[in-house]
Amino acid sequence: MYIEQLVLTDYRNYESLSVEFENKVNVILGENAQGKTNVMESIYVLAMAKSHRTSNDKDLIRWDRDYAKIEGRVQKQYSSLPLQLVISKKGKKAKCNHIEQQKLSQYVGNLNVVMFAPEDLNLVKGSPQVRRRFLDMEIGQVSPIYLHDMSQYQKILQQRNHFLKMMQIKKQTDQTMLEILTEQFIEMAVKIVSKRFEFLHLLEKWAGPIHKGISRGLETLKIEYKPSVDVLEGQDLSKMKACFEEKFNRVRVREIERGTTLFGPHRDDLLFFVNGRDVQTFGSQGQQRTTALSVKLAEIELIHSEIGEYPILLLDDVLSELDDYRQSHLLNTIQGRIQTFVTTTSVGGIHHQTLKEASTYKVESGVLKKVT
């Protein structure tokens, strides 16, 4: 798949933009704060219905405007698909093929993207929250059911936390109500944990060989899901539920004292091991970067294996963060196969055939023009 046309209206620093892209590498050049990353982000938002840079949708709307609009025409193997996303202060409206989608979870997955930005190097060394977000965004692209389950889980978690807070300050004492909320919570939690195990198993299958290749055969990468409740990969859902029930029975008093849900998918993490050692704690910066790069390249293959098409790759200011060897490995991987967008202040130091054959665009003060 590839994005053929992108139209922005009052998005970030773009009053209006209409641009056509080719199904190859597209390089967007410009100084900092001119709007390079905003173009990348708009493609990501068109795909995911949320930004990778901010959780506040109002940030995406041009100053003093009521709404921002992103439109794109996506070419797939067998069809051309118009997508539209309108972001206003009241919320978001998404259209696919000119038909408004009732839920964003029905919309996400029509356009698949893999984003690799400098902050993605934090995937390994950042907080567990960064890794959970990565999991949720990536699984959501290939599984609309997961997005729906995740949204239900967040609602129940909020209700349960609110009820525990009320019990903490003695405004509630109804143990039966807590039991009902816990039951609903466990129901959704086991679905999410089970899907995460399944996804990471597939991700490791792709990331392992890629990592071995980048490290010239010297390193073996393993990815491990670390749930906050003692459940196992491949365990059937009824056994998982029993583990959760036992855990929550044991910590009930503690949760009421603290006024919050202490265990569940919102507290889980994932670990990366290179040659048996935890990369976050013991890995060199080079190993951490190779791990992050391997995971991103694995995502491309995983999405391809799930949907039969390659996603679009967004490389936002990341080439300058990688040494020549890792840069080459990345560019060799995408060559001729994947529509890729690269933002950079200069391509001066990057000597690779892929970039020599790329389409180049220049951005200045929110104006994007093709360089001929």
C-alpha positions as CSV (number, residue, x, y, z in Angstrom):
1,M,0.0,0.0,0.0
2,Y,1.0,3.6,-0.5
3,I,-0.3,7.1,0.1
4,E,-0.8,8.8,-3.3
5,Q,-2.2,12.1,-2.2
6,L,-2.2,14.0,1.1
7,V,-4.4,17.1,1.7
8,L,-4.1,19.2,5.0
9,T,-6.4,22.0,6.1
10,D,-5.5,24.0,9.2
11,Y,-3.3,21.3,10.5
12,R,-0.5,22.5,12.8
13,N,1.4,25.1,10.8
14,Y,-0.2,24.2,7.5
15,E,-3.1,26.5,6.4
16,S,-3.5,24.3,3.4
17,L,-1.5,21.7,1.6
18,S,-2.2,19.3,-1.3
19,V,0.7,17.1,-2.3
20,E,1.1,13.9,-4.4
21,F,3.7,11.3,-3.5
22,E,5.2,8.4,-5.4
23,N,5.4,4.8,-4.3
24,K,9.0,5.0,-3.3
25,V,11.3,6.9,-0.9
26,N,10.1,10.5,-0.4
27,V,12.6,12.8,1.4
28,I,11.4,15.9,3.1
29,L,14.1,18.4,3.7
30,G,14.0,21.5,5.9
31,E,15.4,23.3,8.9
32,N,14.0,22.6,12.3
33,A,10.5,24.0,13.2
34,Q,9.5,24.5,9.5
35,G,6.9,21.7,9.4
36,K,8.8,18.5,8.4
37,T,7.6,16.4,11.3
38,N,4.1,17.9,11.0
39,V,3.7,16.2,7.5
40,M,4.9,12.9,9.0
41,E,2.6,13.2,12.0
42,S,-0.4,14.0,9.8
43,I,0.2,10.7,7.9
44,Y,0.5,8.9,11.2
45,V,-2.7,10.6,12.5
46,L,-4.6,9.7,9.3
47,A,-3.7,6.1,9.9
48,M,-4.0,5.8,13.7
49,A,-6.5,8.6,14.5
50,K,-4.1,9.8,17.2
51,S,-0.7,11.5,17.3
52,H,2.6,9.9,18.4
53,R,3.7,13.3,19.8
54,T,0.8,14.5,21.9
55,S,-2.3,13.2,23.6
56,N,-4.0,16.5,23.3
57,D,-5.8,16.7,20.0
58,K,-6.2,20.5,20.2
59,D,-2.5,20.7,19.5
60,L,-3.1,19.4,16.0
61,I,-5.4,22.3,15.1
62,R,-3.9,25.4,13.6
63,W,-3.9,28.4,15.9
64,D,-7.3,30.2,16.1
65,R,-9.1,27.7,13.9
66,D,-12.0,25.4,14.9
67,Y,-10.9,22.2,13.3
68,A,-8.1,20.5,11.4
69,K,-8.7,18.2,8.4
70,I,-6.5,15.5,7.0
71,E,-7.4,13.7,3.8
72,G,-5.5,11.0,1.9
73,R,-5.9,8.8,-1.0
74,V,-4.4,5.3,-0.3
75,Q,-3.6,2.9,-3.1
76,K,-4.0,-0.7,-2.0
77,Q,-3.3,-3.9,-3.9
78,Y,-6.8,-4.1,-5.3
79,S,-8.4,-0.7,-4.7
80,S,-8.0,3.0,-4.2
81,L,-9.3,4.2,-0.8
82,P,-10.1,7.8,0.2
83,L,-9.7,8.5,3.9
84,Q,-10.6,11.6,5.9
85,L,-10.2,12.6,9.5
86,V,-11.6,15.8,11.0
87,I,-10.3,16.9,14.4
88,S,-12.3,19.5,16.3
89,K,-12.6,20.6,19.9
90,K,-15.6,18.3,20.2
91,G,-13.7,15.2,19.0
92,K,-12.9,13.3,15.8
93,K,-14.9,12.3,12.8
94,A,-13.5,9.7,10.5
95,K,-14.6,8.7,7.0
96,C,-13.5,5.8,4.9
97,N,-14.5,5.7,1.3
98,H,-16.7,8.7,2.0
99,I,-18.7,6.8,4.6
100,E,-18.6,8.1,8.2
101,Q,-17.3,5.5,10.7
102,Q,-19.3,5.1,13.8
103,K,-16.3,4.1,15.9
104,L,-12.6,5.0,15.5
105,S,-11.8,1.3,16.1
106,Q,-13.6,0.5,12.8
107,Y,-11.5,3.1,11.0
108,V,-8.0,2.3,12.3
109,G,-6.3,-0.4,10.1
110,N,-7.4,1.0,6.7
111,L,-3.9,2.6,6.4
112,N,-1.0,0.9,8.0
113,V,2.1,2.8,9.1
114,V,5.3,2.1,11.0
115,M,6.8,5.2,12.6
116,F,10.5,5.3,13.6
117,A,11.5,8.6,15.3
118,P,14.3,9.4,17.8
119,E,11.9,8.9,20.7
120,D,11.4,5.3,19.5
121,L,15.0,4.6,20.6
122,N,13.4,5.0,24.1
123,L,11.4,1.8,23.4
124,V,14.2,-0.1,25.1
125,K,15.4,2.3,27.7
126,G,12.2,4.3,28.4
127,S,9.5,3.7,30.9
128,P,7.1,0.7,30.8
129,Q,4.4,3.2,29.7
130,V,6.3,3.7,26.4
131,R,6.4,0.0,25.7
132,R,2.7,-0.5,26.6
133,R,1.7,2.3,24.3
134,F,3.9,0.7,21.5
135,L,2.1,-2.6,22.0
136,D,-1.4,-1.1,22.0
137,M,-0.8,1.0,18.9
138,E,0.8,-1.8,16.9
139,I,-1.7,-4.6,17.8
140,G,-4.5,-2.1,17.1
141,Q,-3.4,-1.7,13.5
142,V,-3.8,-5.4,12.7
143,S,-6.6,-6.2,15.2
144,P,-9.7,-3.9,15.4
145,I,-11.1,-6.3,18.1
146,Y,-8.1,-5.5,20.3
147,L,-8.8,-1.7,20.0
148,H,-12.4,-2.3,21.0
149,D,-11.4,-4.5,24.0
150,M,-8.8,-1.9,25.0
151,S,-11.3,0.8,25.0
152,Q,-13.7,-1.3,27.2
153,Y,-10.9,-2.1,29.5
154,Q,-10.0,1.6,30.0
155,K,-13.6,2.4,30.9
156,I,-13.9,-0.4,33.4
157,L,-10.5,0.5,34.9
158,Q,-11.7,4.0,35.4
159,Q,-14.9,2.9,37.0
160,R,-13.0,0.5,39.3
161,N,-10.5,3.1,40.3
162,H,-13.2,5.6,41.1
163,F,-15.0,3.0,43.2
164,L,-11.8,2.1,45.1
165,K,-11.2,5.8,45.7
166,M,-14.7,6.1,47.2
167,M,-14.0,3.0,49.4
168,Q,-10.7,4.5,50.5
169,I,-12.4,7.7,51.8
170,K,-15.2,5.6,53.3
171,K,-17.9,7.0,50.9
172,Q,-18.6,3.5,49.6
173,T,-18.6,0.1,51.4
174,D,-20.5,-2.0,48.9
175,Q,-18.2,-5.1,48.5
176,T,-20.6,-6.7,46.0
177,M,-20.3,-3.8,43.6
178,L,-16.5,-4.1,43.8
179,E,-16.8,-7.8,43.0
180,I,-18.9,-7.1,39.9
181,L,-16.4,-4.4,38.7
182,T,-13.5,-6.8,39.4
183,E,-15.2,-9.6,37.4
184,Q,-15.8,-7.2,34.4
185,F,-12.2,-6.0,34.7
186,I,-10.8,-9.6,34.6
187,E,-12.9,-10.5,31.7
188,M,-11.3,-7.7,29.5
189,A,-7.8,-8.1,31.1
190,V,-7.3,-11.7,30.1
191,K,-8.3,-10.9,26.4
192,I,-5.7,-8.1,26.3
193,V,-2.9,-10.1,27.9
194,S,-3.6,-13.1,25.7
195,K,-3.5,-10.9,22.5
196,R,-0.3,-9.3,23.7
197,F,1.4,-12.6,24.3
198,E,0.4,-13.7,20.8
199,F,1.6,-10.5,19.1
200,L,5.0,-10.5,20.9
201,H,5.5,-14.2,19.9
202,L,5.1,-13.1,16.2
203,L,7.2,-10.0,16.7
204,E,10.1,-12.0,18.1
205,K,9.9,-14.5,15.2
206,W,10.6,-11.6,12.8
207,A,12.9,-9.5,15.1
208,G,15.3,-12.3,16.0
209,P,16.7,-13.0,12.5
210,I,16.8,-9.2,11.7
211,H,18.8,-8.5,14.9
212,K,21.1,-11.3,14.1
213,G,21.7,-9.8,10.7
214,I,22.4,-6.3,11.9
215,S,24.8,-7.6,14.6
216,R,26.6,-9.7,12.0
217,G,25.5,-12.9,13.7
218,L,27.0,-12.0,17.1
219,E,23.8,-11.4,19.0
220,T,20.5,-13.2,19.7
221,L,17.4,-11.1,20.6
222,K,14.6,-12.4,22.8
223,I,11.4,-10.5,23.6
224,E,9.5,-11.4,26.8
225,Y,6.1,-10.1,28.0
226,K,6.2,-9.4,31.7
227,P,2.6,-9.5,33.1
228,S,1.9,-8.1,36.6
229,V,-0.2,-11.2,37.3
230,D,1.4,-14.6,37.1
231,V,-0.1,-15.9,33.9
232,L,1.6,-17.8,31.1
233,E,1.8,-17.6,27.4
234,G,-0.6,-20.2,25.8
235,Q,-2.6,-20.6,29.0
236,D,-6.3,-20.9,28.3
237,L,-8.5,-18.0,29.3
238,S,-10.3,-19.8,32.1
239,K,-6.9,-20.6,33.8
240,M,-5.8,-17.0,33.3
241,K,-9.0,-15.8,34.9
242,A,-8.4,-18.0,37.9
243,C,-4.9,-16.5,38.3
244,F,-6.4,-12.9,38.2
245,E,-9.2,-13.8,40.6
246,E,-6.7,-15.3,43.1
247,K,-4.5,-12.2,42.8
248,F,-7.4,-9.7,43.4
249,N,-8.7,-11.6,46.3
250,R,-5.3,-11.4,47.9
251,V,-4.8,-7.7,47.3
252,R,-8.3,-6.4,47.9
253,V,-7.5,-4.7,51.3
254,R,-4.4,-3.2,49.8
255,E,-6.2,-1.8,46.8
256,I,-8.9,-0.2,49.0
257,E,-6.2,1.3,51.2
258,R,-4.4,2.7,48.1
259,G,-7.6,3.6,46.2
260,T,-6.4,2.2,42.9
261,T,-6.2,-0.9,40.8
262,L,-2.7,-2.3,41.4
263,F,-2.5,-5.1,38.8
264,G,-3.5,-5.7,35.2
265,P,-2.5,-4.9,31.6
266,H,-2.0,-1.2,32.5
267,R,0.8,-2.3,34.8
268,D,2.5,-4.8,32.5
269,D,5.8,-4.4,30.7
270,L,8.0,-6.2,28.1
271,L,11.7,-7.0,28.3
272,F,14.3,-7.3,25.6
273,F,17.2,-9.7,26.1
274,V,20.4,-9.8,23.9
275,N,22.5,-12.9,24.5
276,G,20.5,-13.6,27.6
277,R,21.1,-10.1,29.2
278,D,18.5,-7.5,29.8
279,V,19.3,-4.8,27.2
280,Q,17.6,-2.0,29.2
281,T,19.9,-2.6,32.2
282,F,23.0,-4.1,30.7
283,G,23.0,-3.3,27.0
284,S,25.3,-0.7,25.4
285,Q,23.8,2.2,23.5
286,G,24.6,0.4,20.3
287,Q,22.8,-2.7,21.4
288,Q,19.8,-0.7,22.5
289,R,19.6,1.0,19.1
290,T,20.0,-2.2,17.2
291,T,17.2,-3.7,19.3
292,A,14.9,-0.7,18.6
293,L,15.7,-0.9,14.9
294,S,15.2,-4.7,14.7
295,V,11.8,-4.3,16.4
296,K,10.7,-1.6,13.9
297,L,11.8,-3.6,10.9
298,A,10.1,-6.7,12.4
299,E,6.9,-4.7,12.6
300,I,7.0,-4.1,8.9
301,E,7.3,-7.8,8.2
302,L,4.7,-8.7,10.8
303,I,2.1,-6.3,9.3
304,H,2.9,-7.7,5.8
305,S,2.4,-11.2,7.0
306,E,-1.0,-10.3,8.7
307,I,-2.6,-8.2,6.0
308,G,-0.7,-9.2,2.8
309,E,0.6,-5.6,2.1
310,Y,3.5,-3.6,3.3
311,P,2.8,-0.7,5.6
312,I,4.1,2.8,4.9
313,L,7.4,3.6,6.8
314,L,7.9,7.0,8.4
315,L,11.5,7.8,9.3
316,D,11.4,11.1,11.2
317,D,14.8,12.5,11.8
318,V,16.1,9.1,12.7
319,L,18.8,8.5,10.1
320,S,21.1,11.0,11.7
321,E,20.8,9.0,15.0
322,L,22.0,5.8,13.4
323,D,25.6,5.0,12.4
324,D,26.5,4.2,8.8
325,Y,26.2,0.5,9.2
326,R,22.7,0.6,10.8
327,Q,21.6,3.3,8.3
328,S,22.6,1.0,5.4
329,H,20.9,-2.0,6.9
330,L,17.7,0.0,7.2
331,L,17.9,1.5,3.7
332,N,18.7,-1.9,2.1
333,T,15.7,-3.4,3.8
334,I,13.2,-0.8,2.4
335,Q,14.8,-0.5,-1.1
336,G,12.2,-0.9,-3.8
337,R,9.6,-2.5,-1.5
338,I,8.0,0.0,0.9
339,Q,6.8,3.6,0.4
340,T,9.0,5.5,2.9
341,F,9.0,9.1,4.1
342,V,12.3,10.4,5.5
343,T,12.6,13.8,7.2
344,T,16.1,15.3,7.6
345,T,17.8,18.7,7.7
346,S,20.3,17.4,5.1
347,V,21.1,14.2,3.1
348,G,24.7,15.3,2.9
349,G,26.2,12.6,5.0
350,I,24.0,9.7,3.7
351,H,25.5,7.9,0.8
352,H,23.0,5.3,-0.4
353,Q,21.4,4.5,-3.7
354,T,17.9,4.5,-2.2
355,L,18.2,8.2,-1.3
356,K,19.8,9.0,-4.7
357,E,16.6,7.7,-6.4
358,A,14.2,9.3,-4.0
359,S,11.7,12.1,-4.6
360,T,12.7,15.2,-2.7
361,Y,10.5,17.9,-1.1
362,K,11.6,21.1,0.6
363,V,9.6,22.6,3.5
364,E,9.8,26.2,4.6
365,S,7.4,28.0,7.0
366,G,4.6,25.5,6.4
367,V,5.0,25.4,2.6
368,L,6.0,22.1,1.0
369,K,7.4,22.0,-2.5
370,K,8.8,19.3,-4.7
371,V,12.4,19.8,-5.7
372,T,13.0,18.9,-9.3
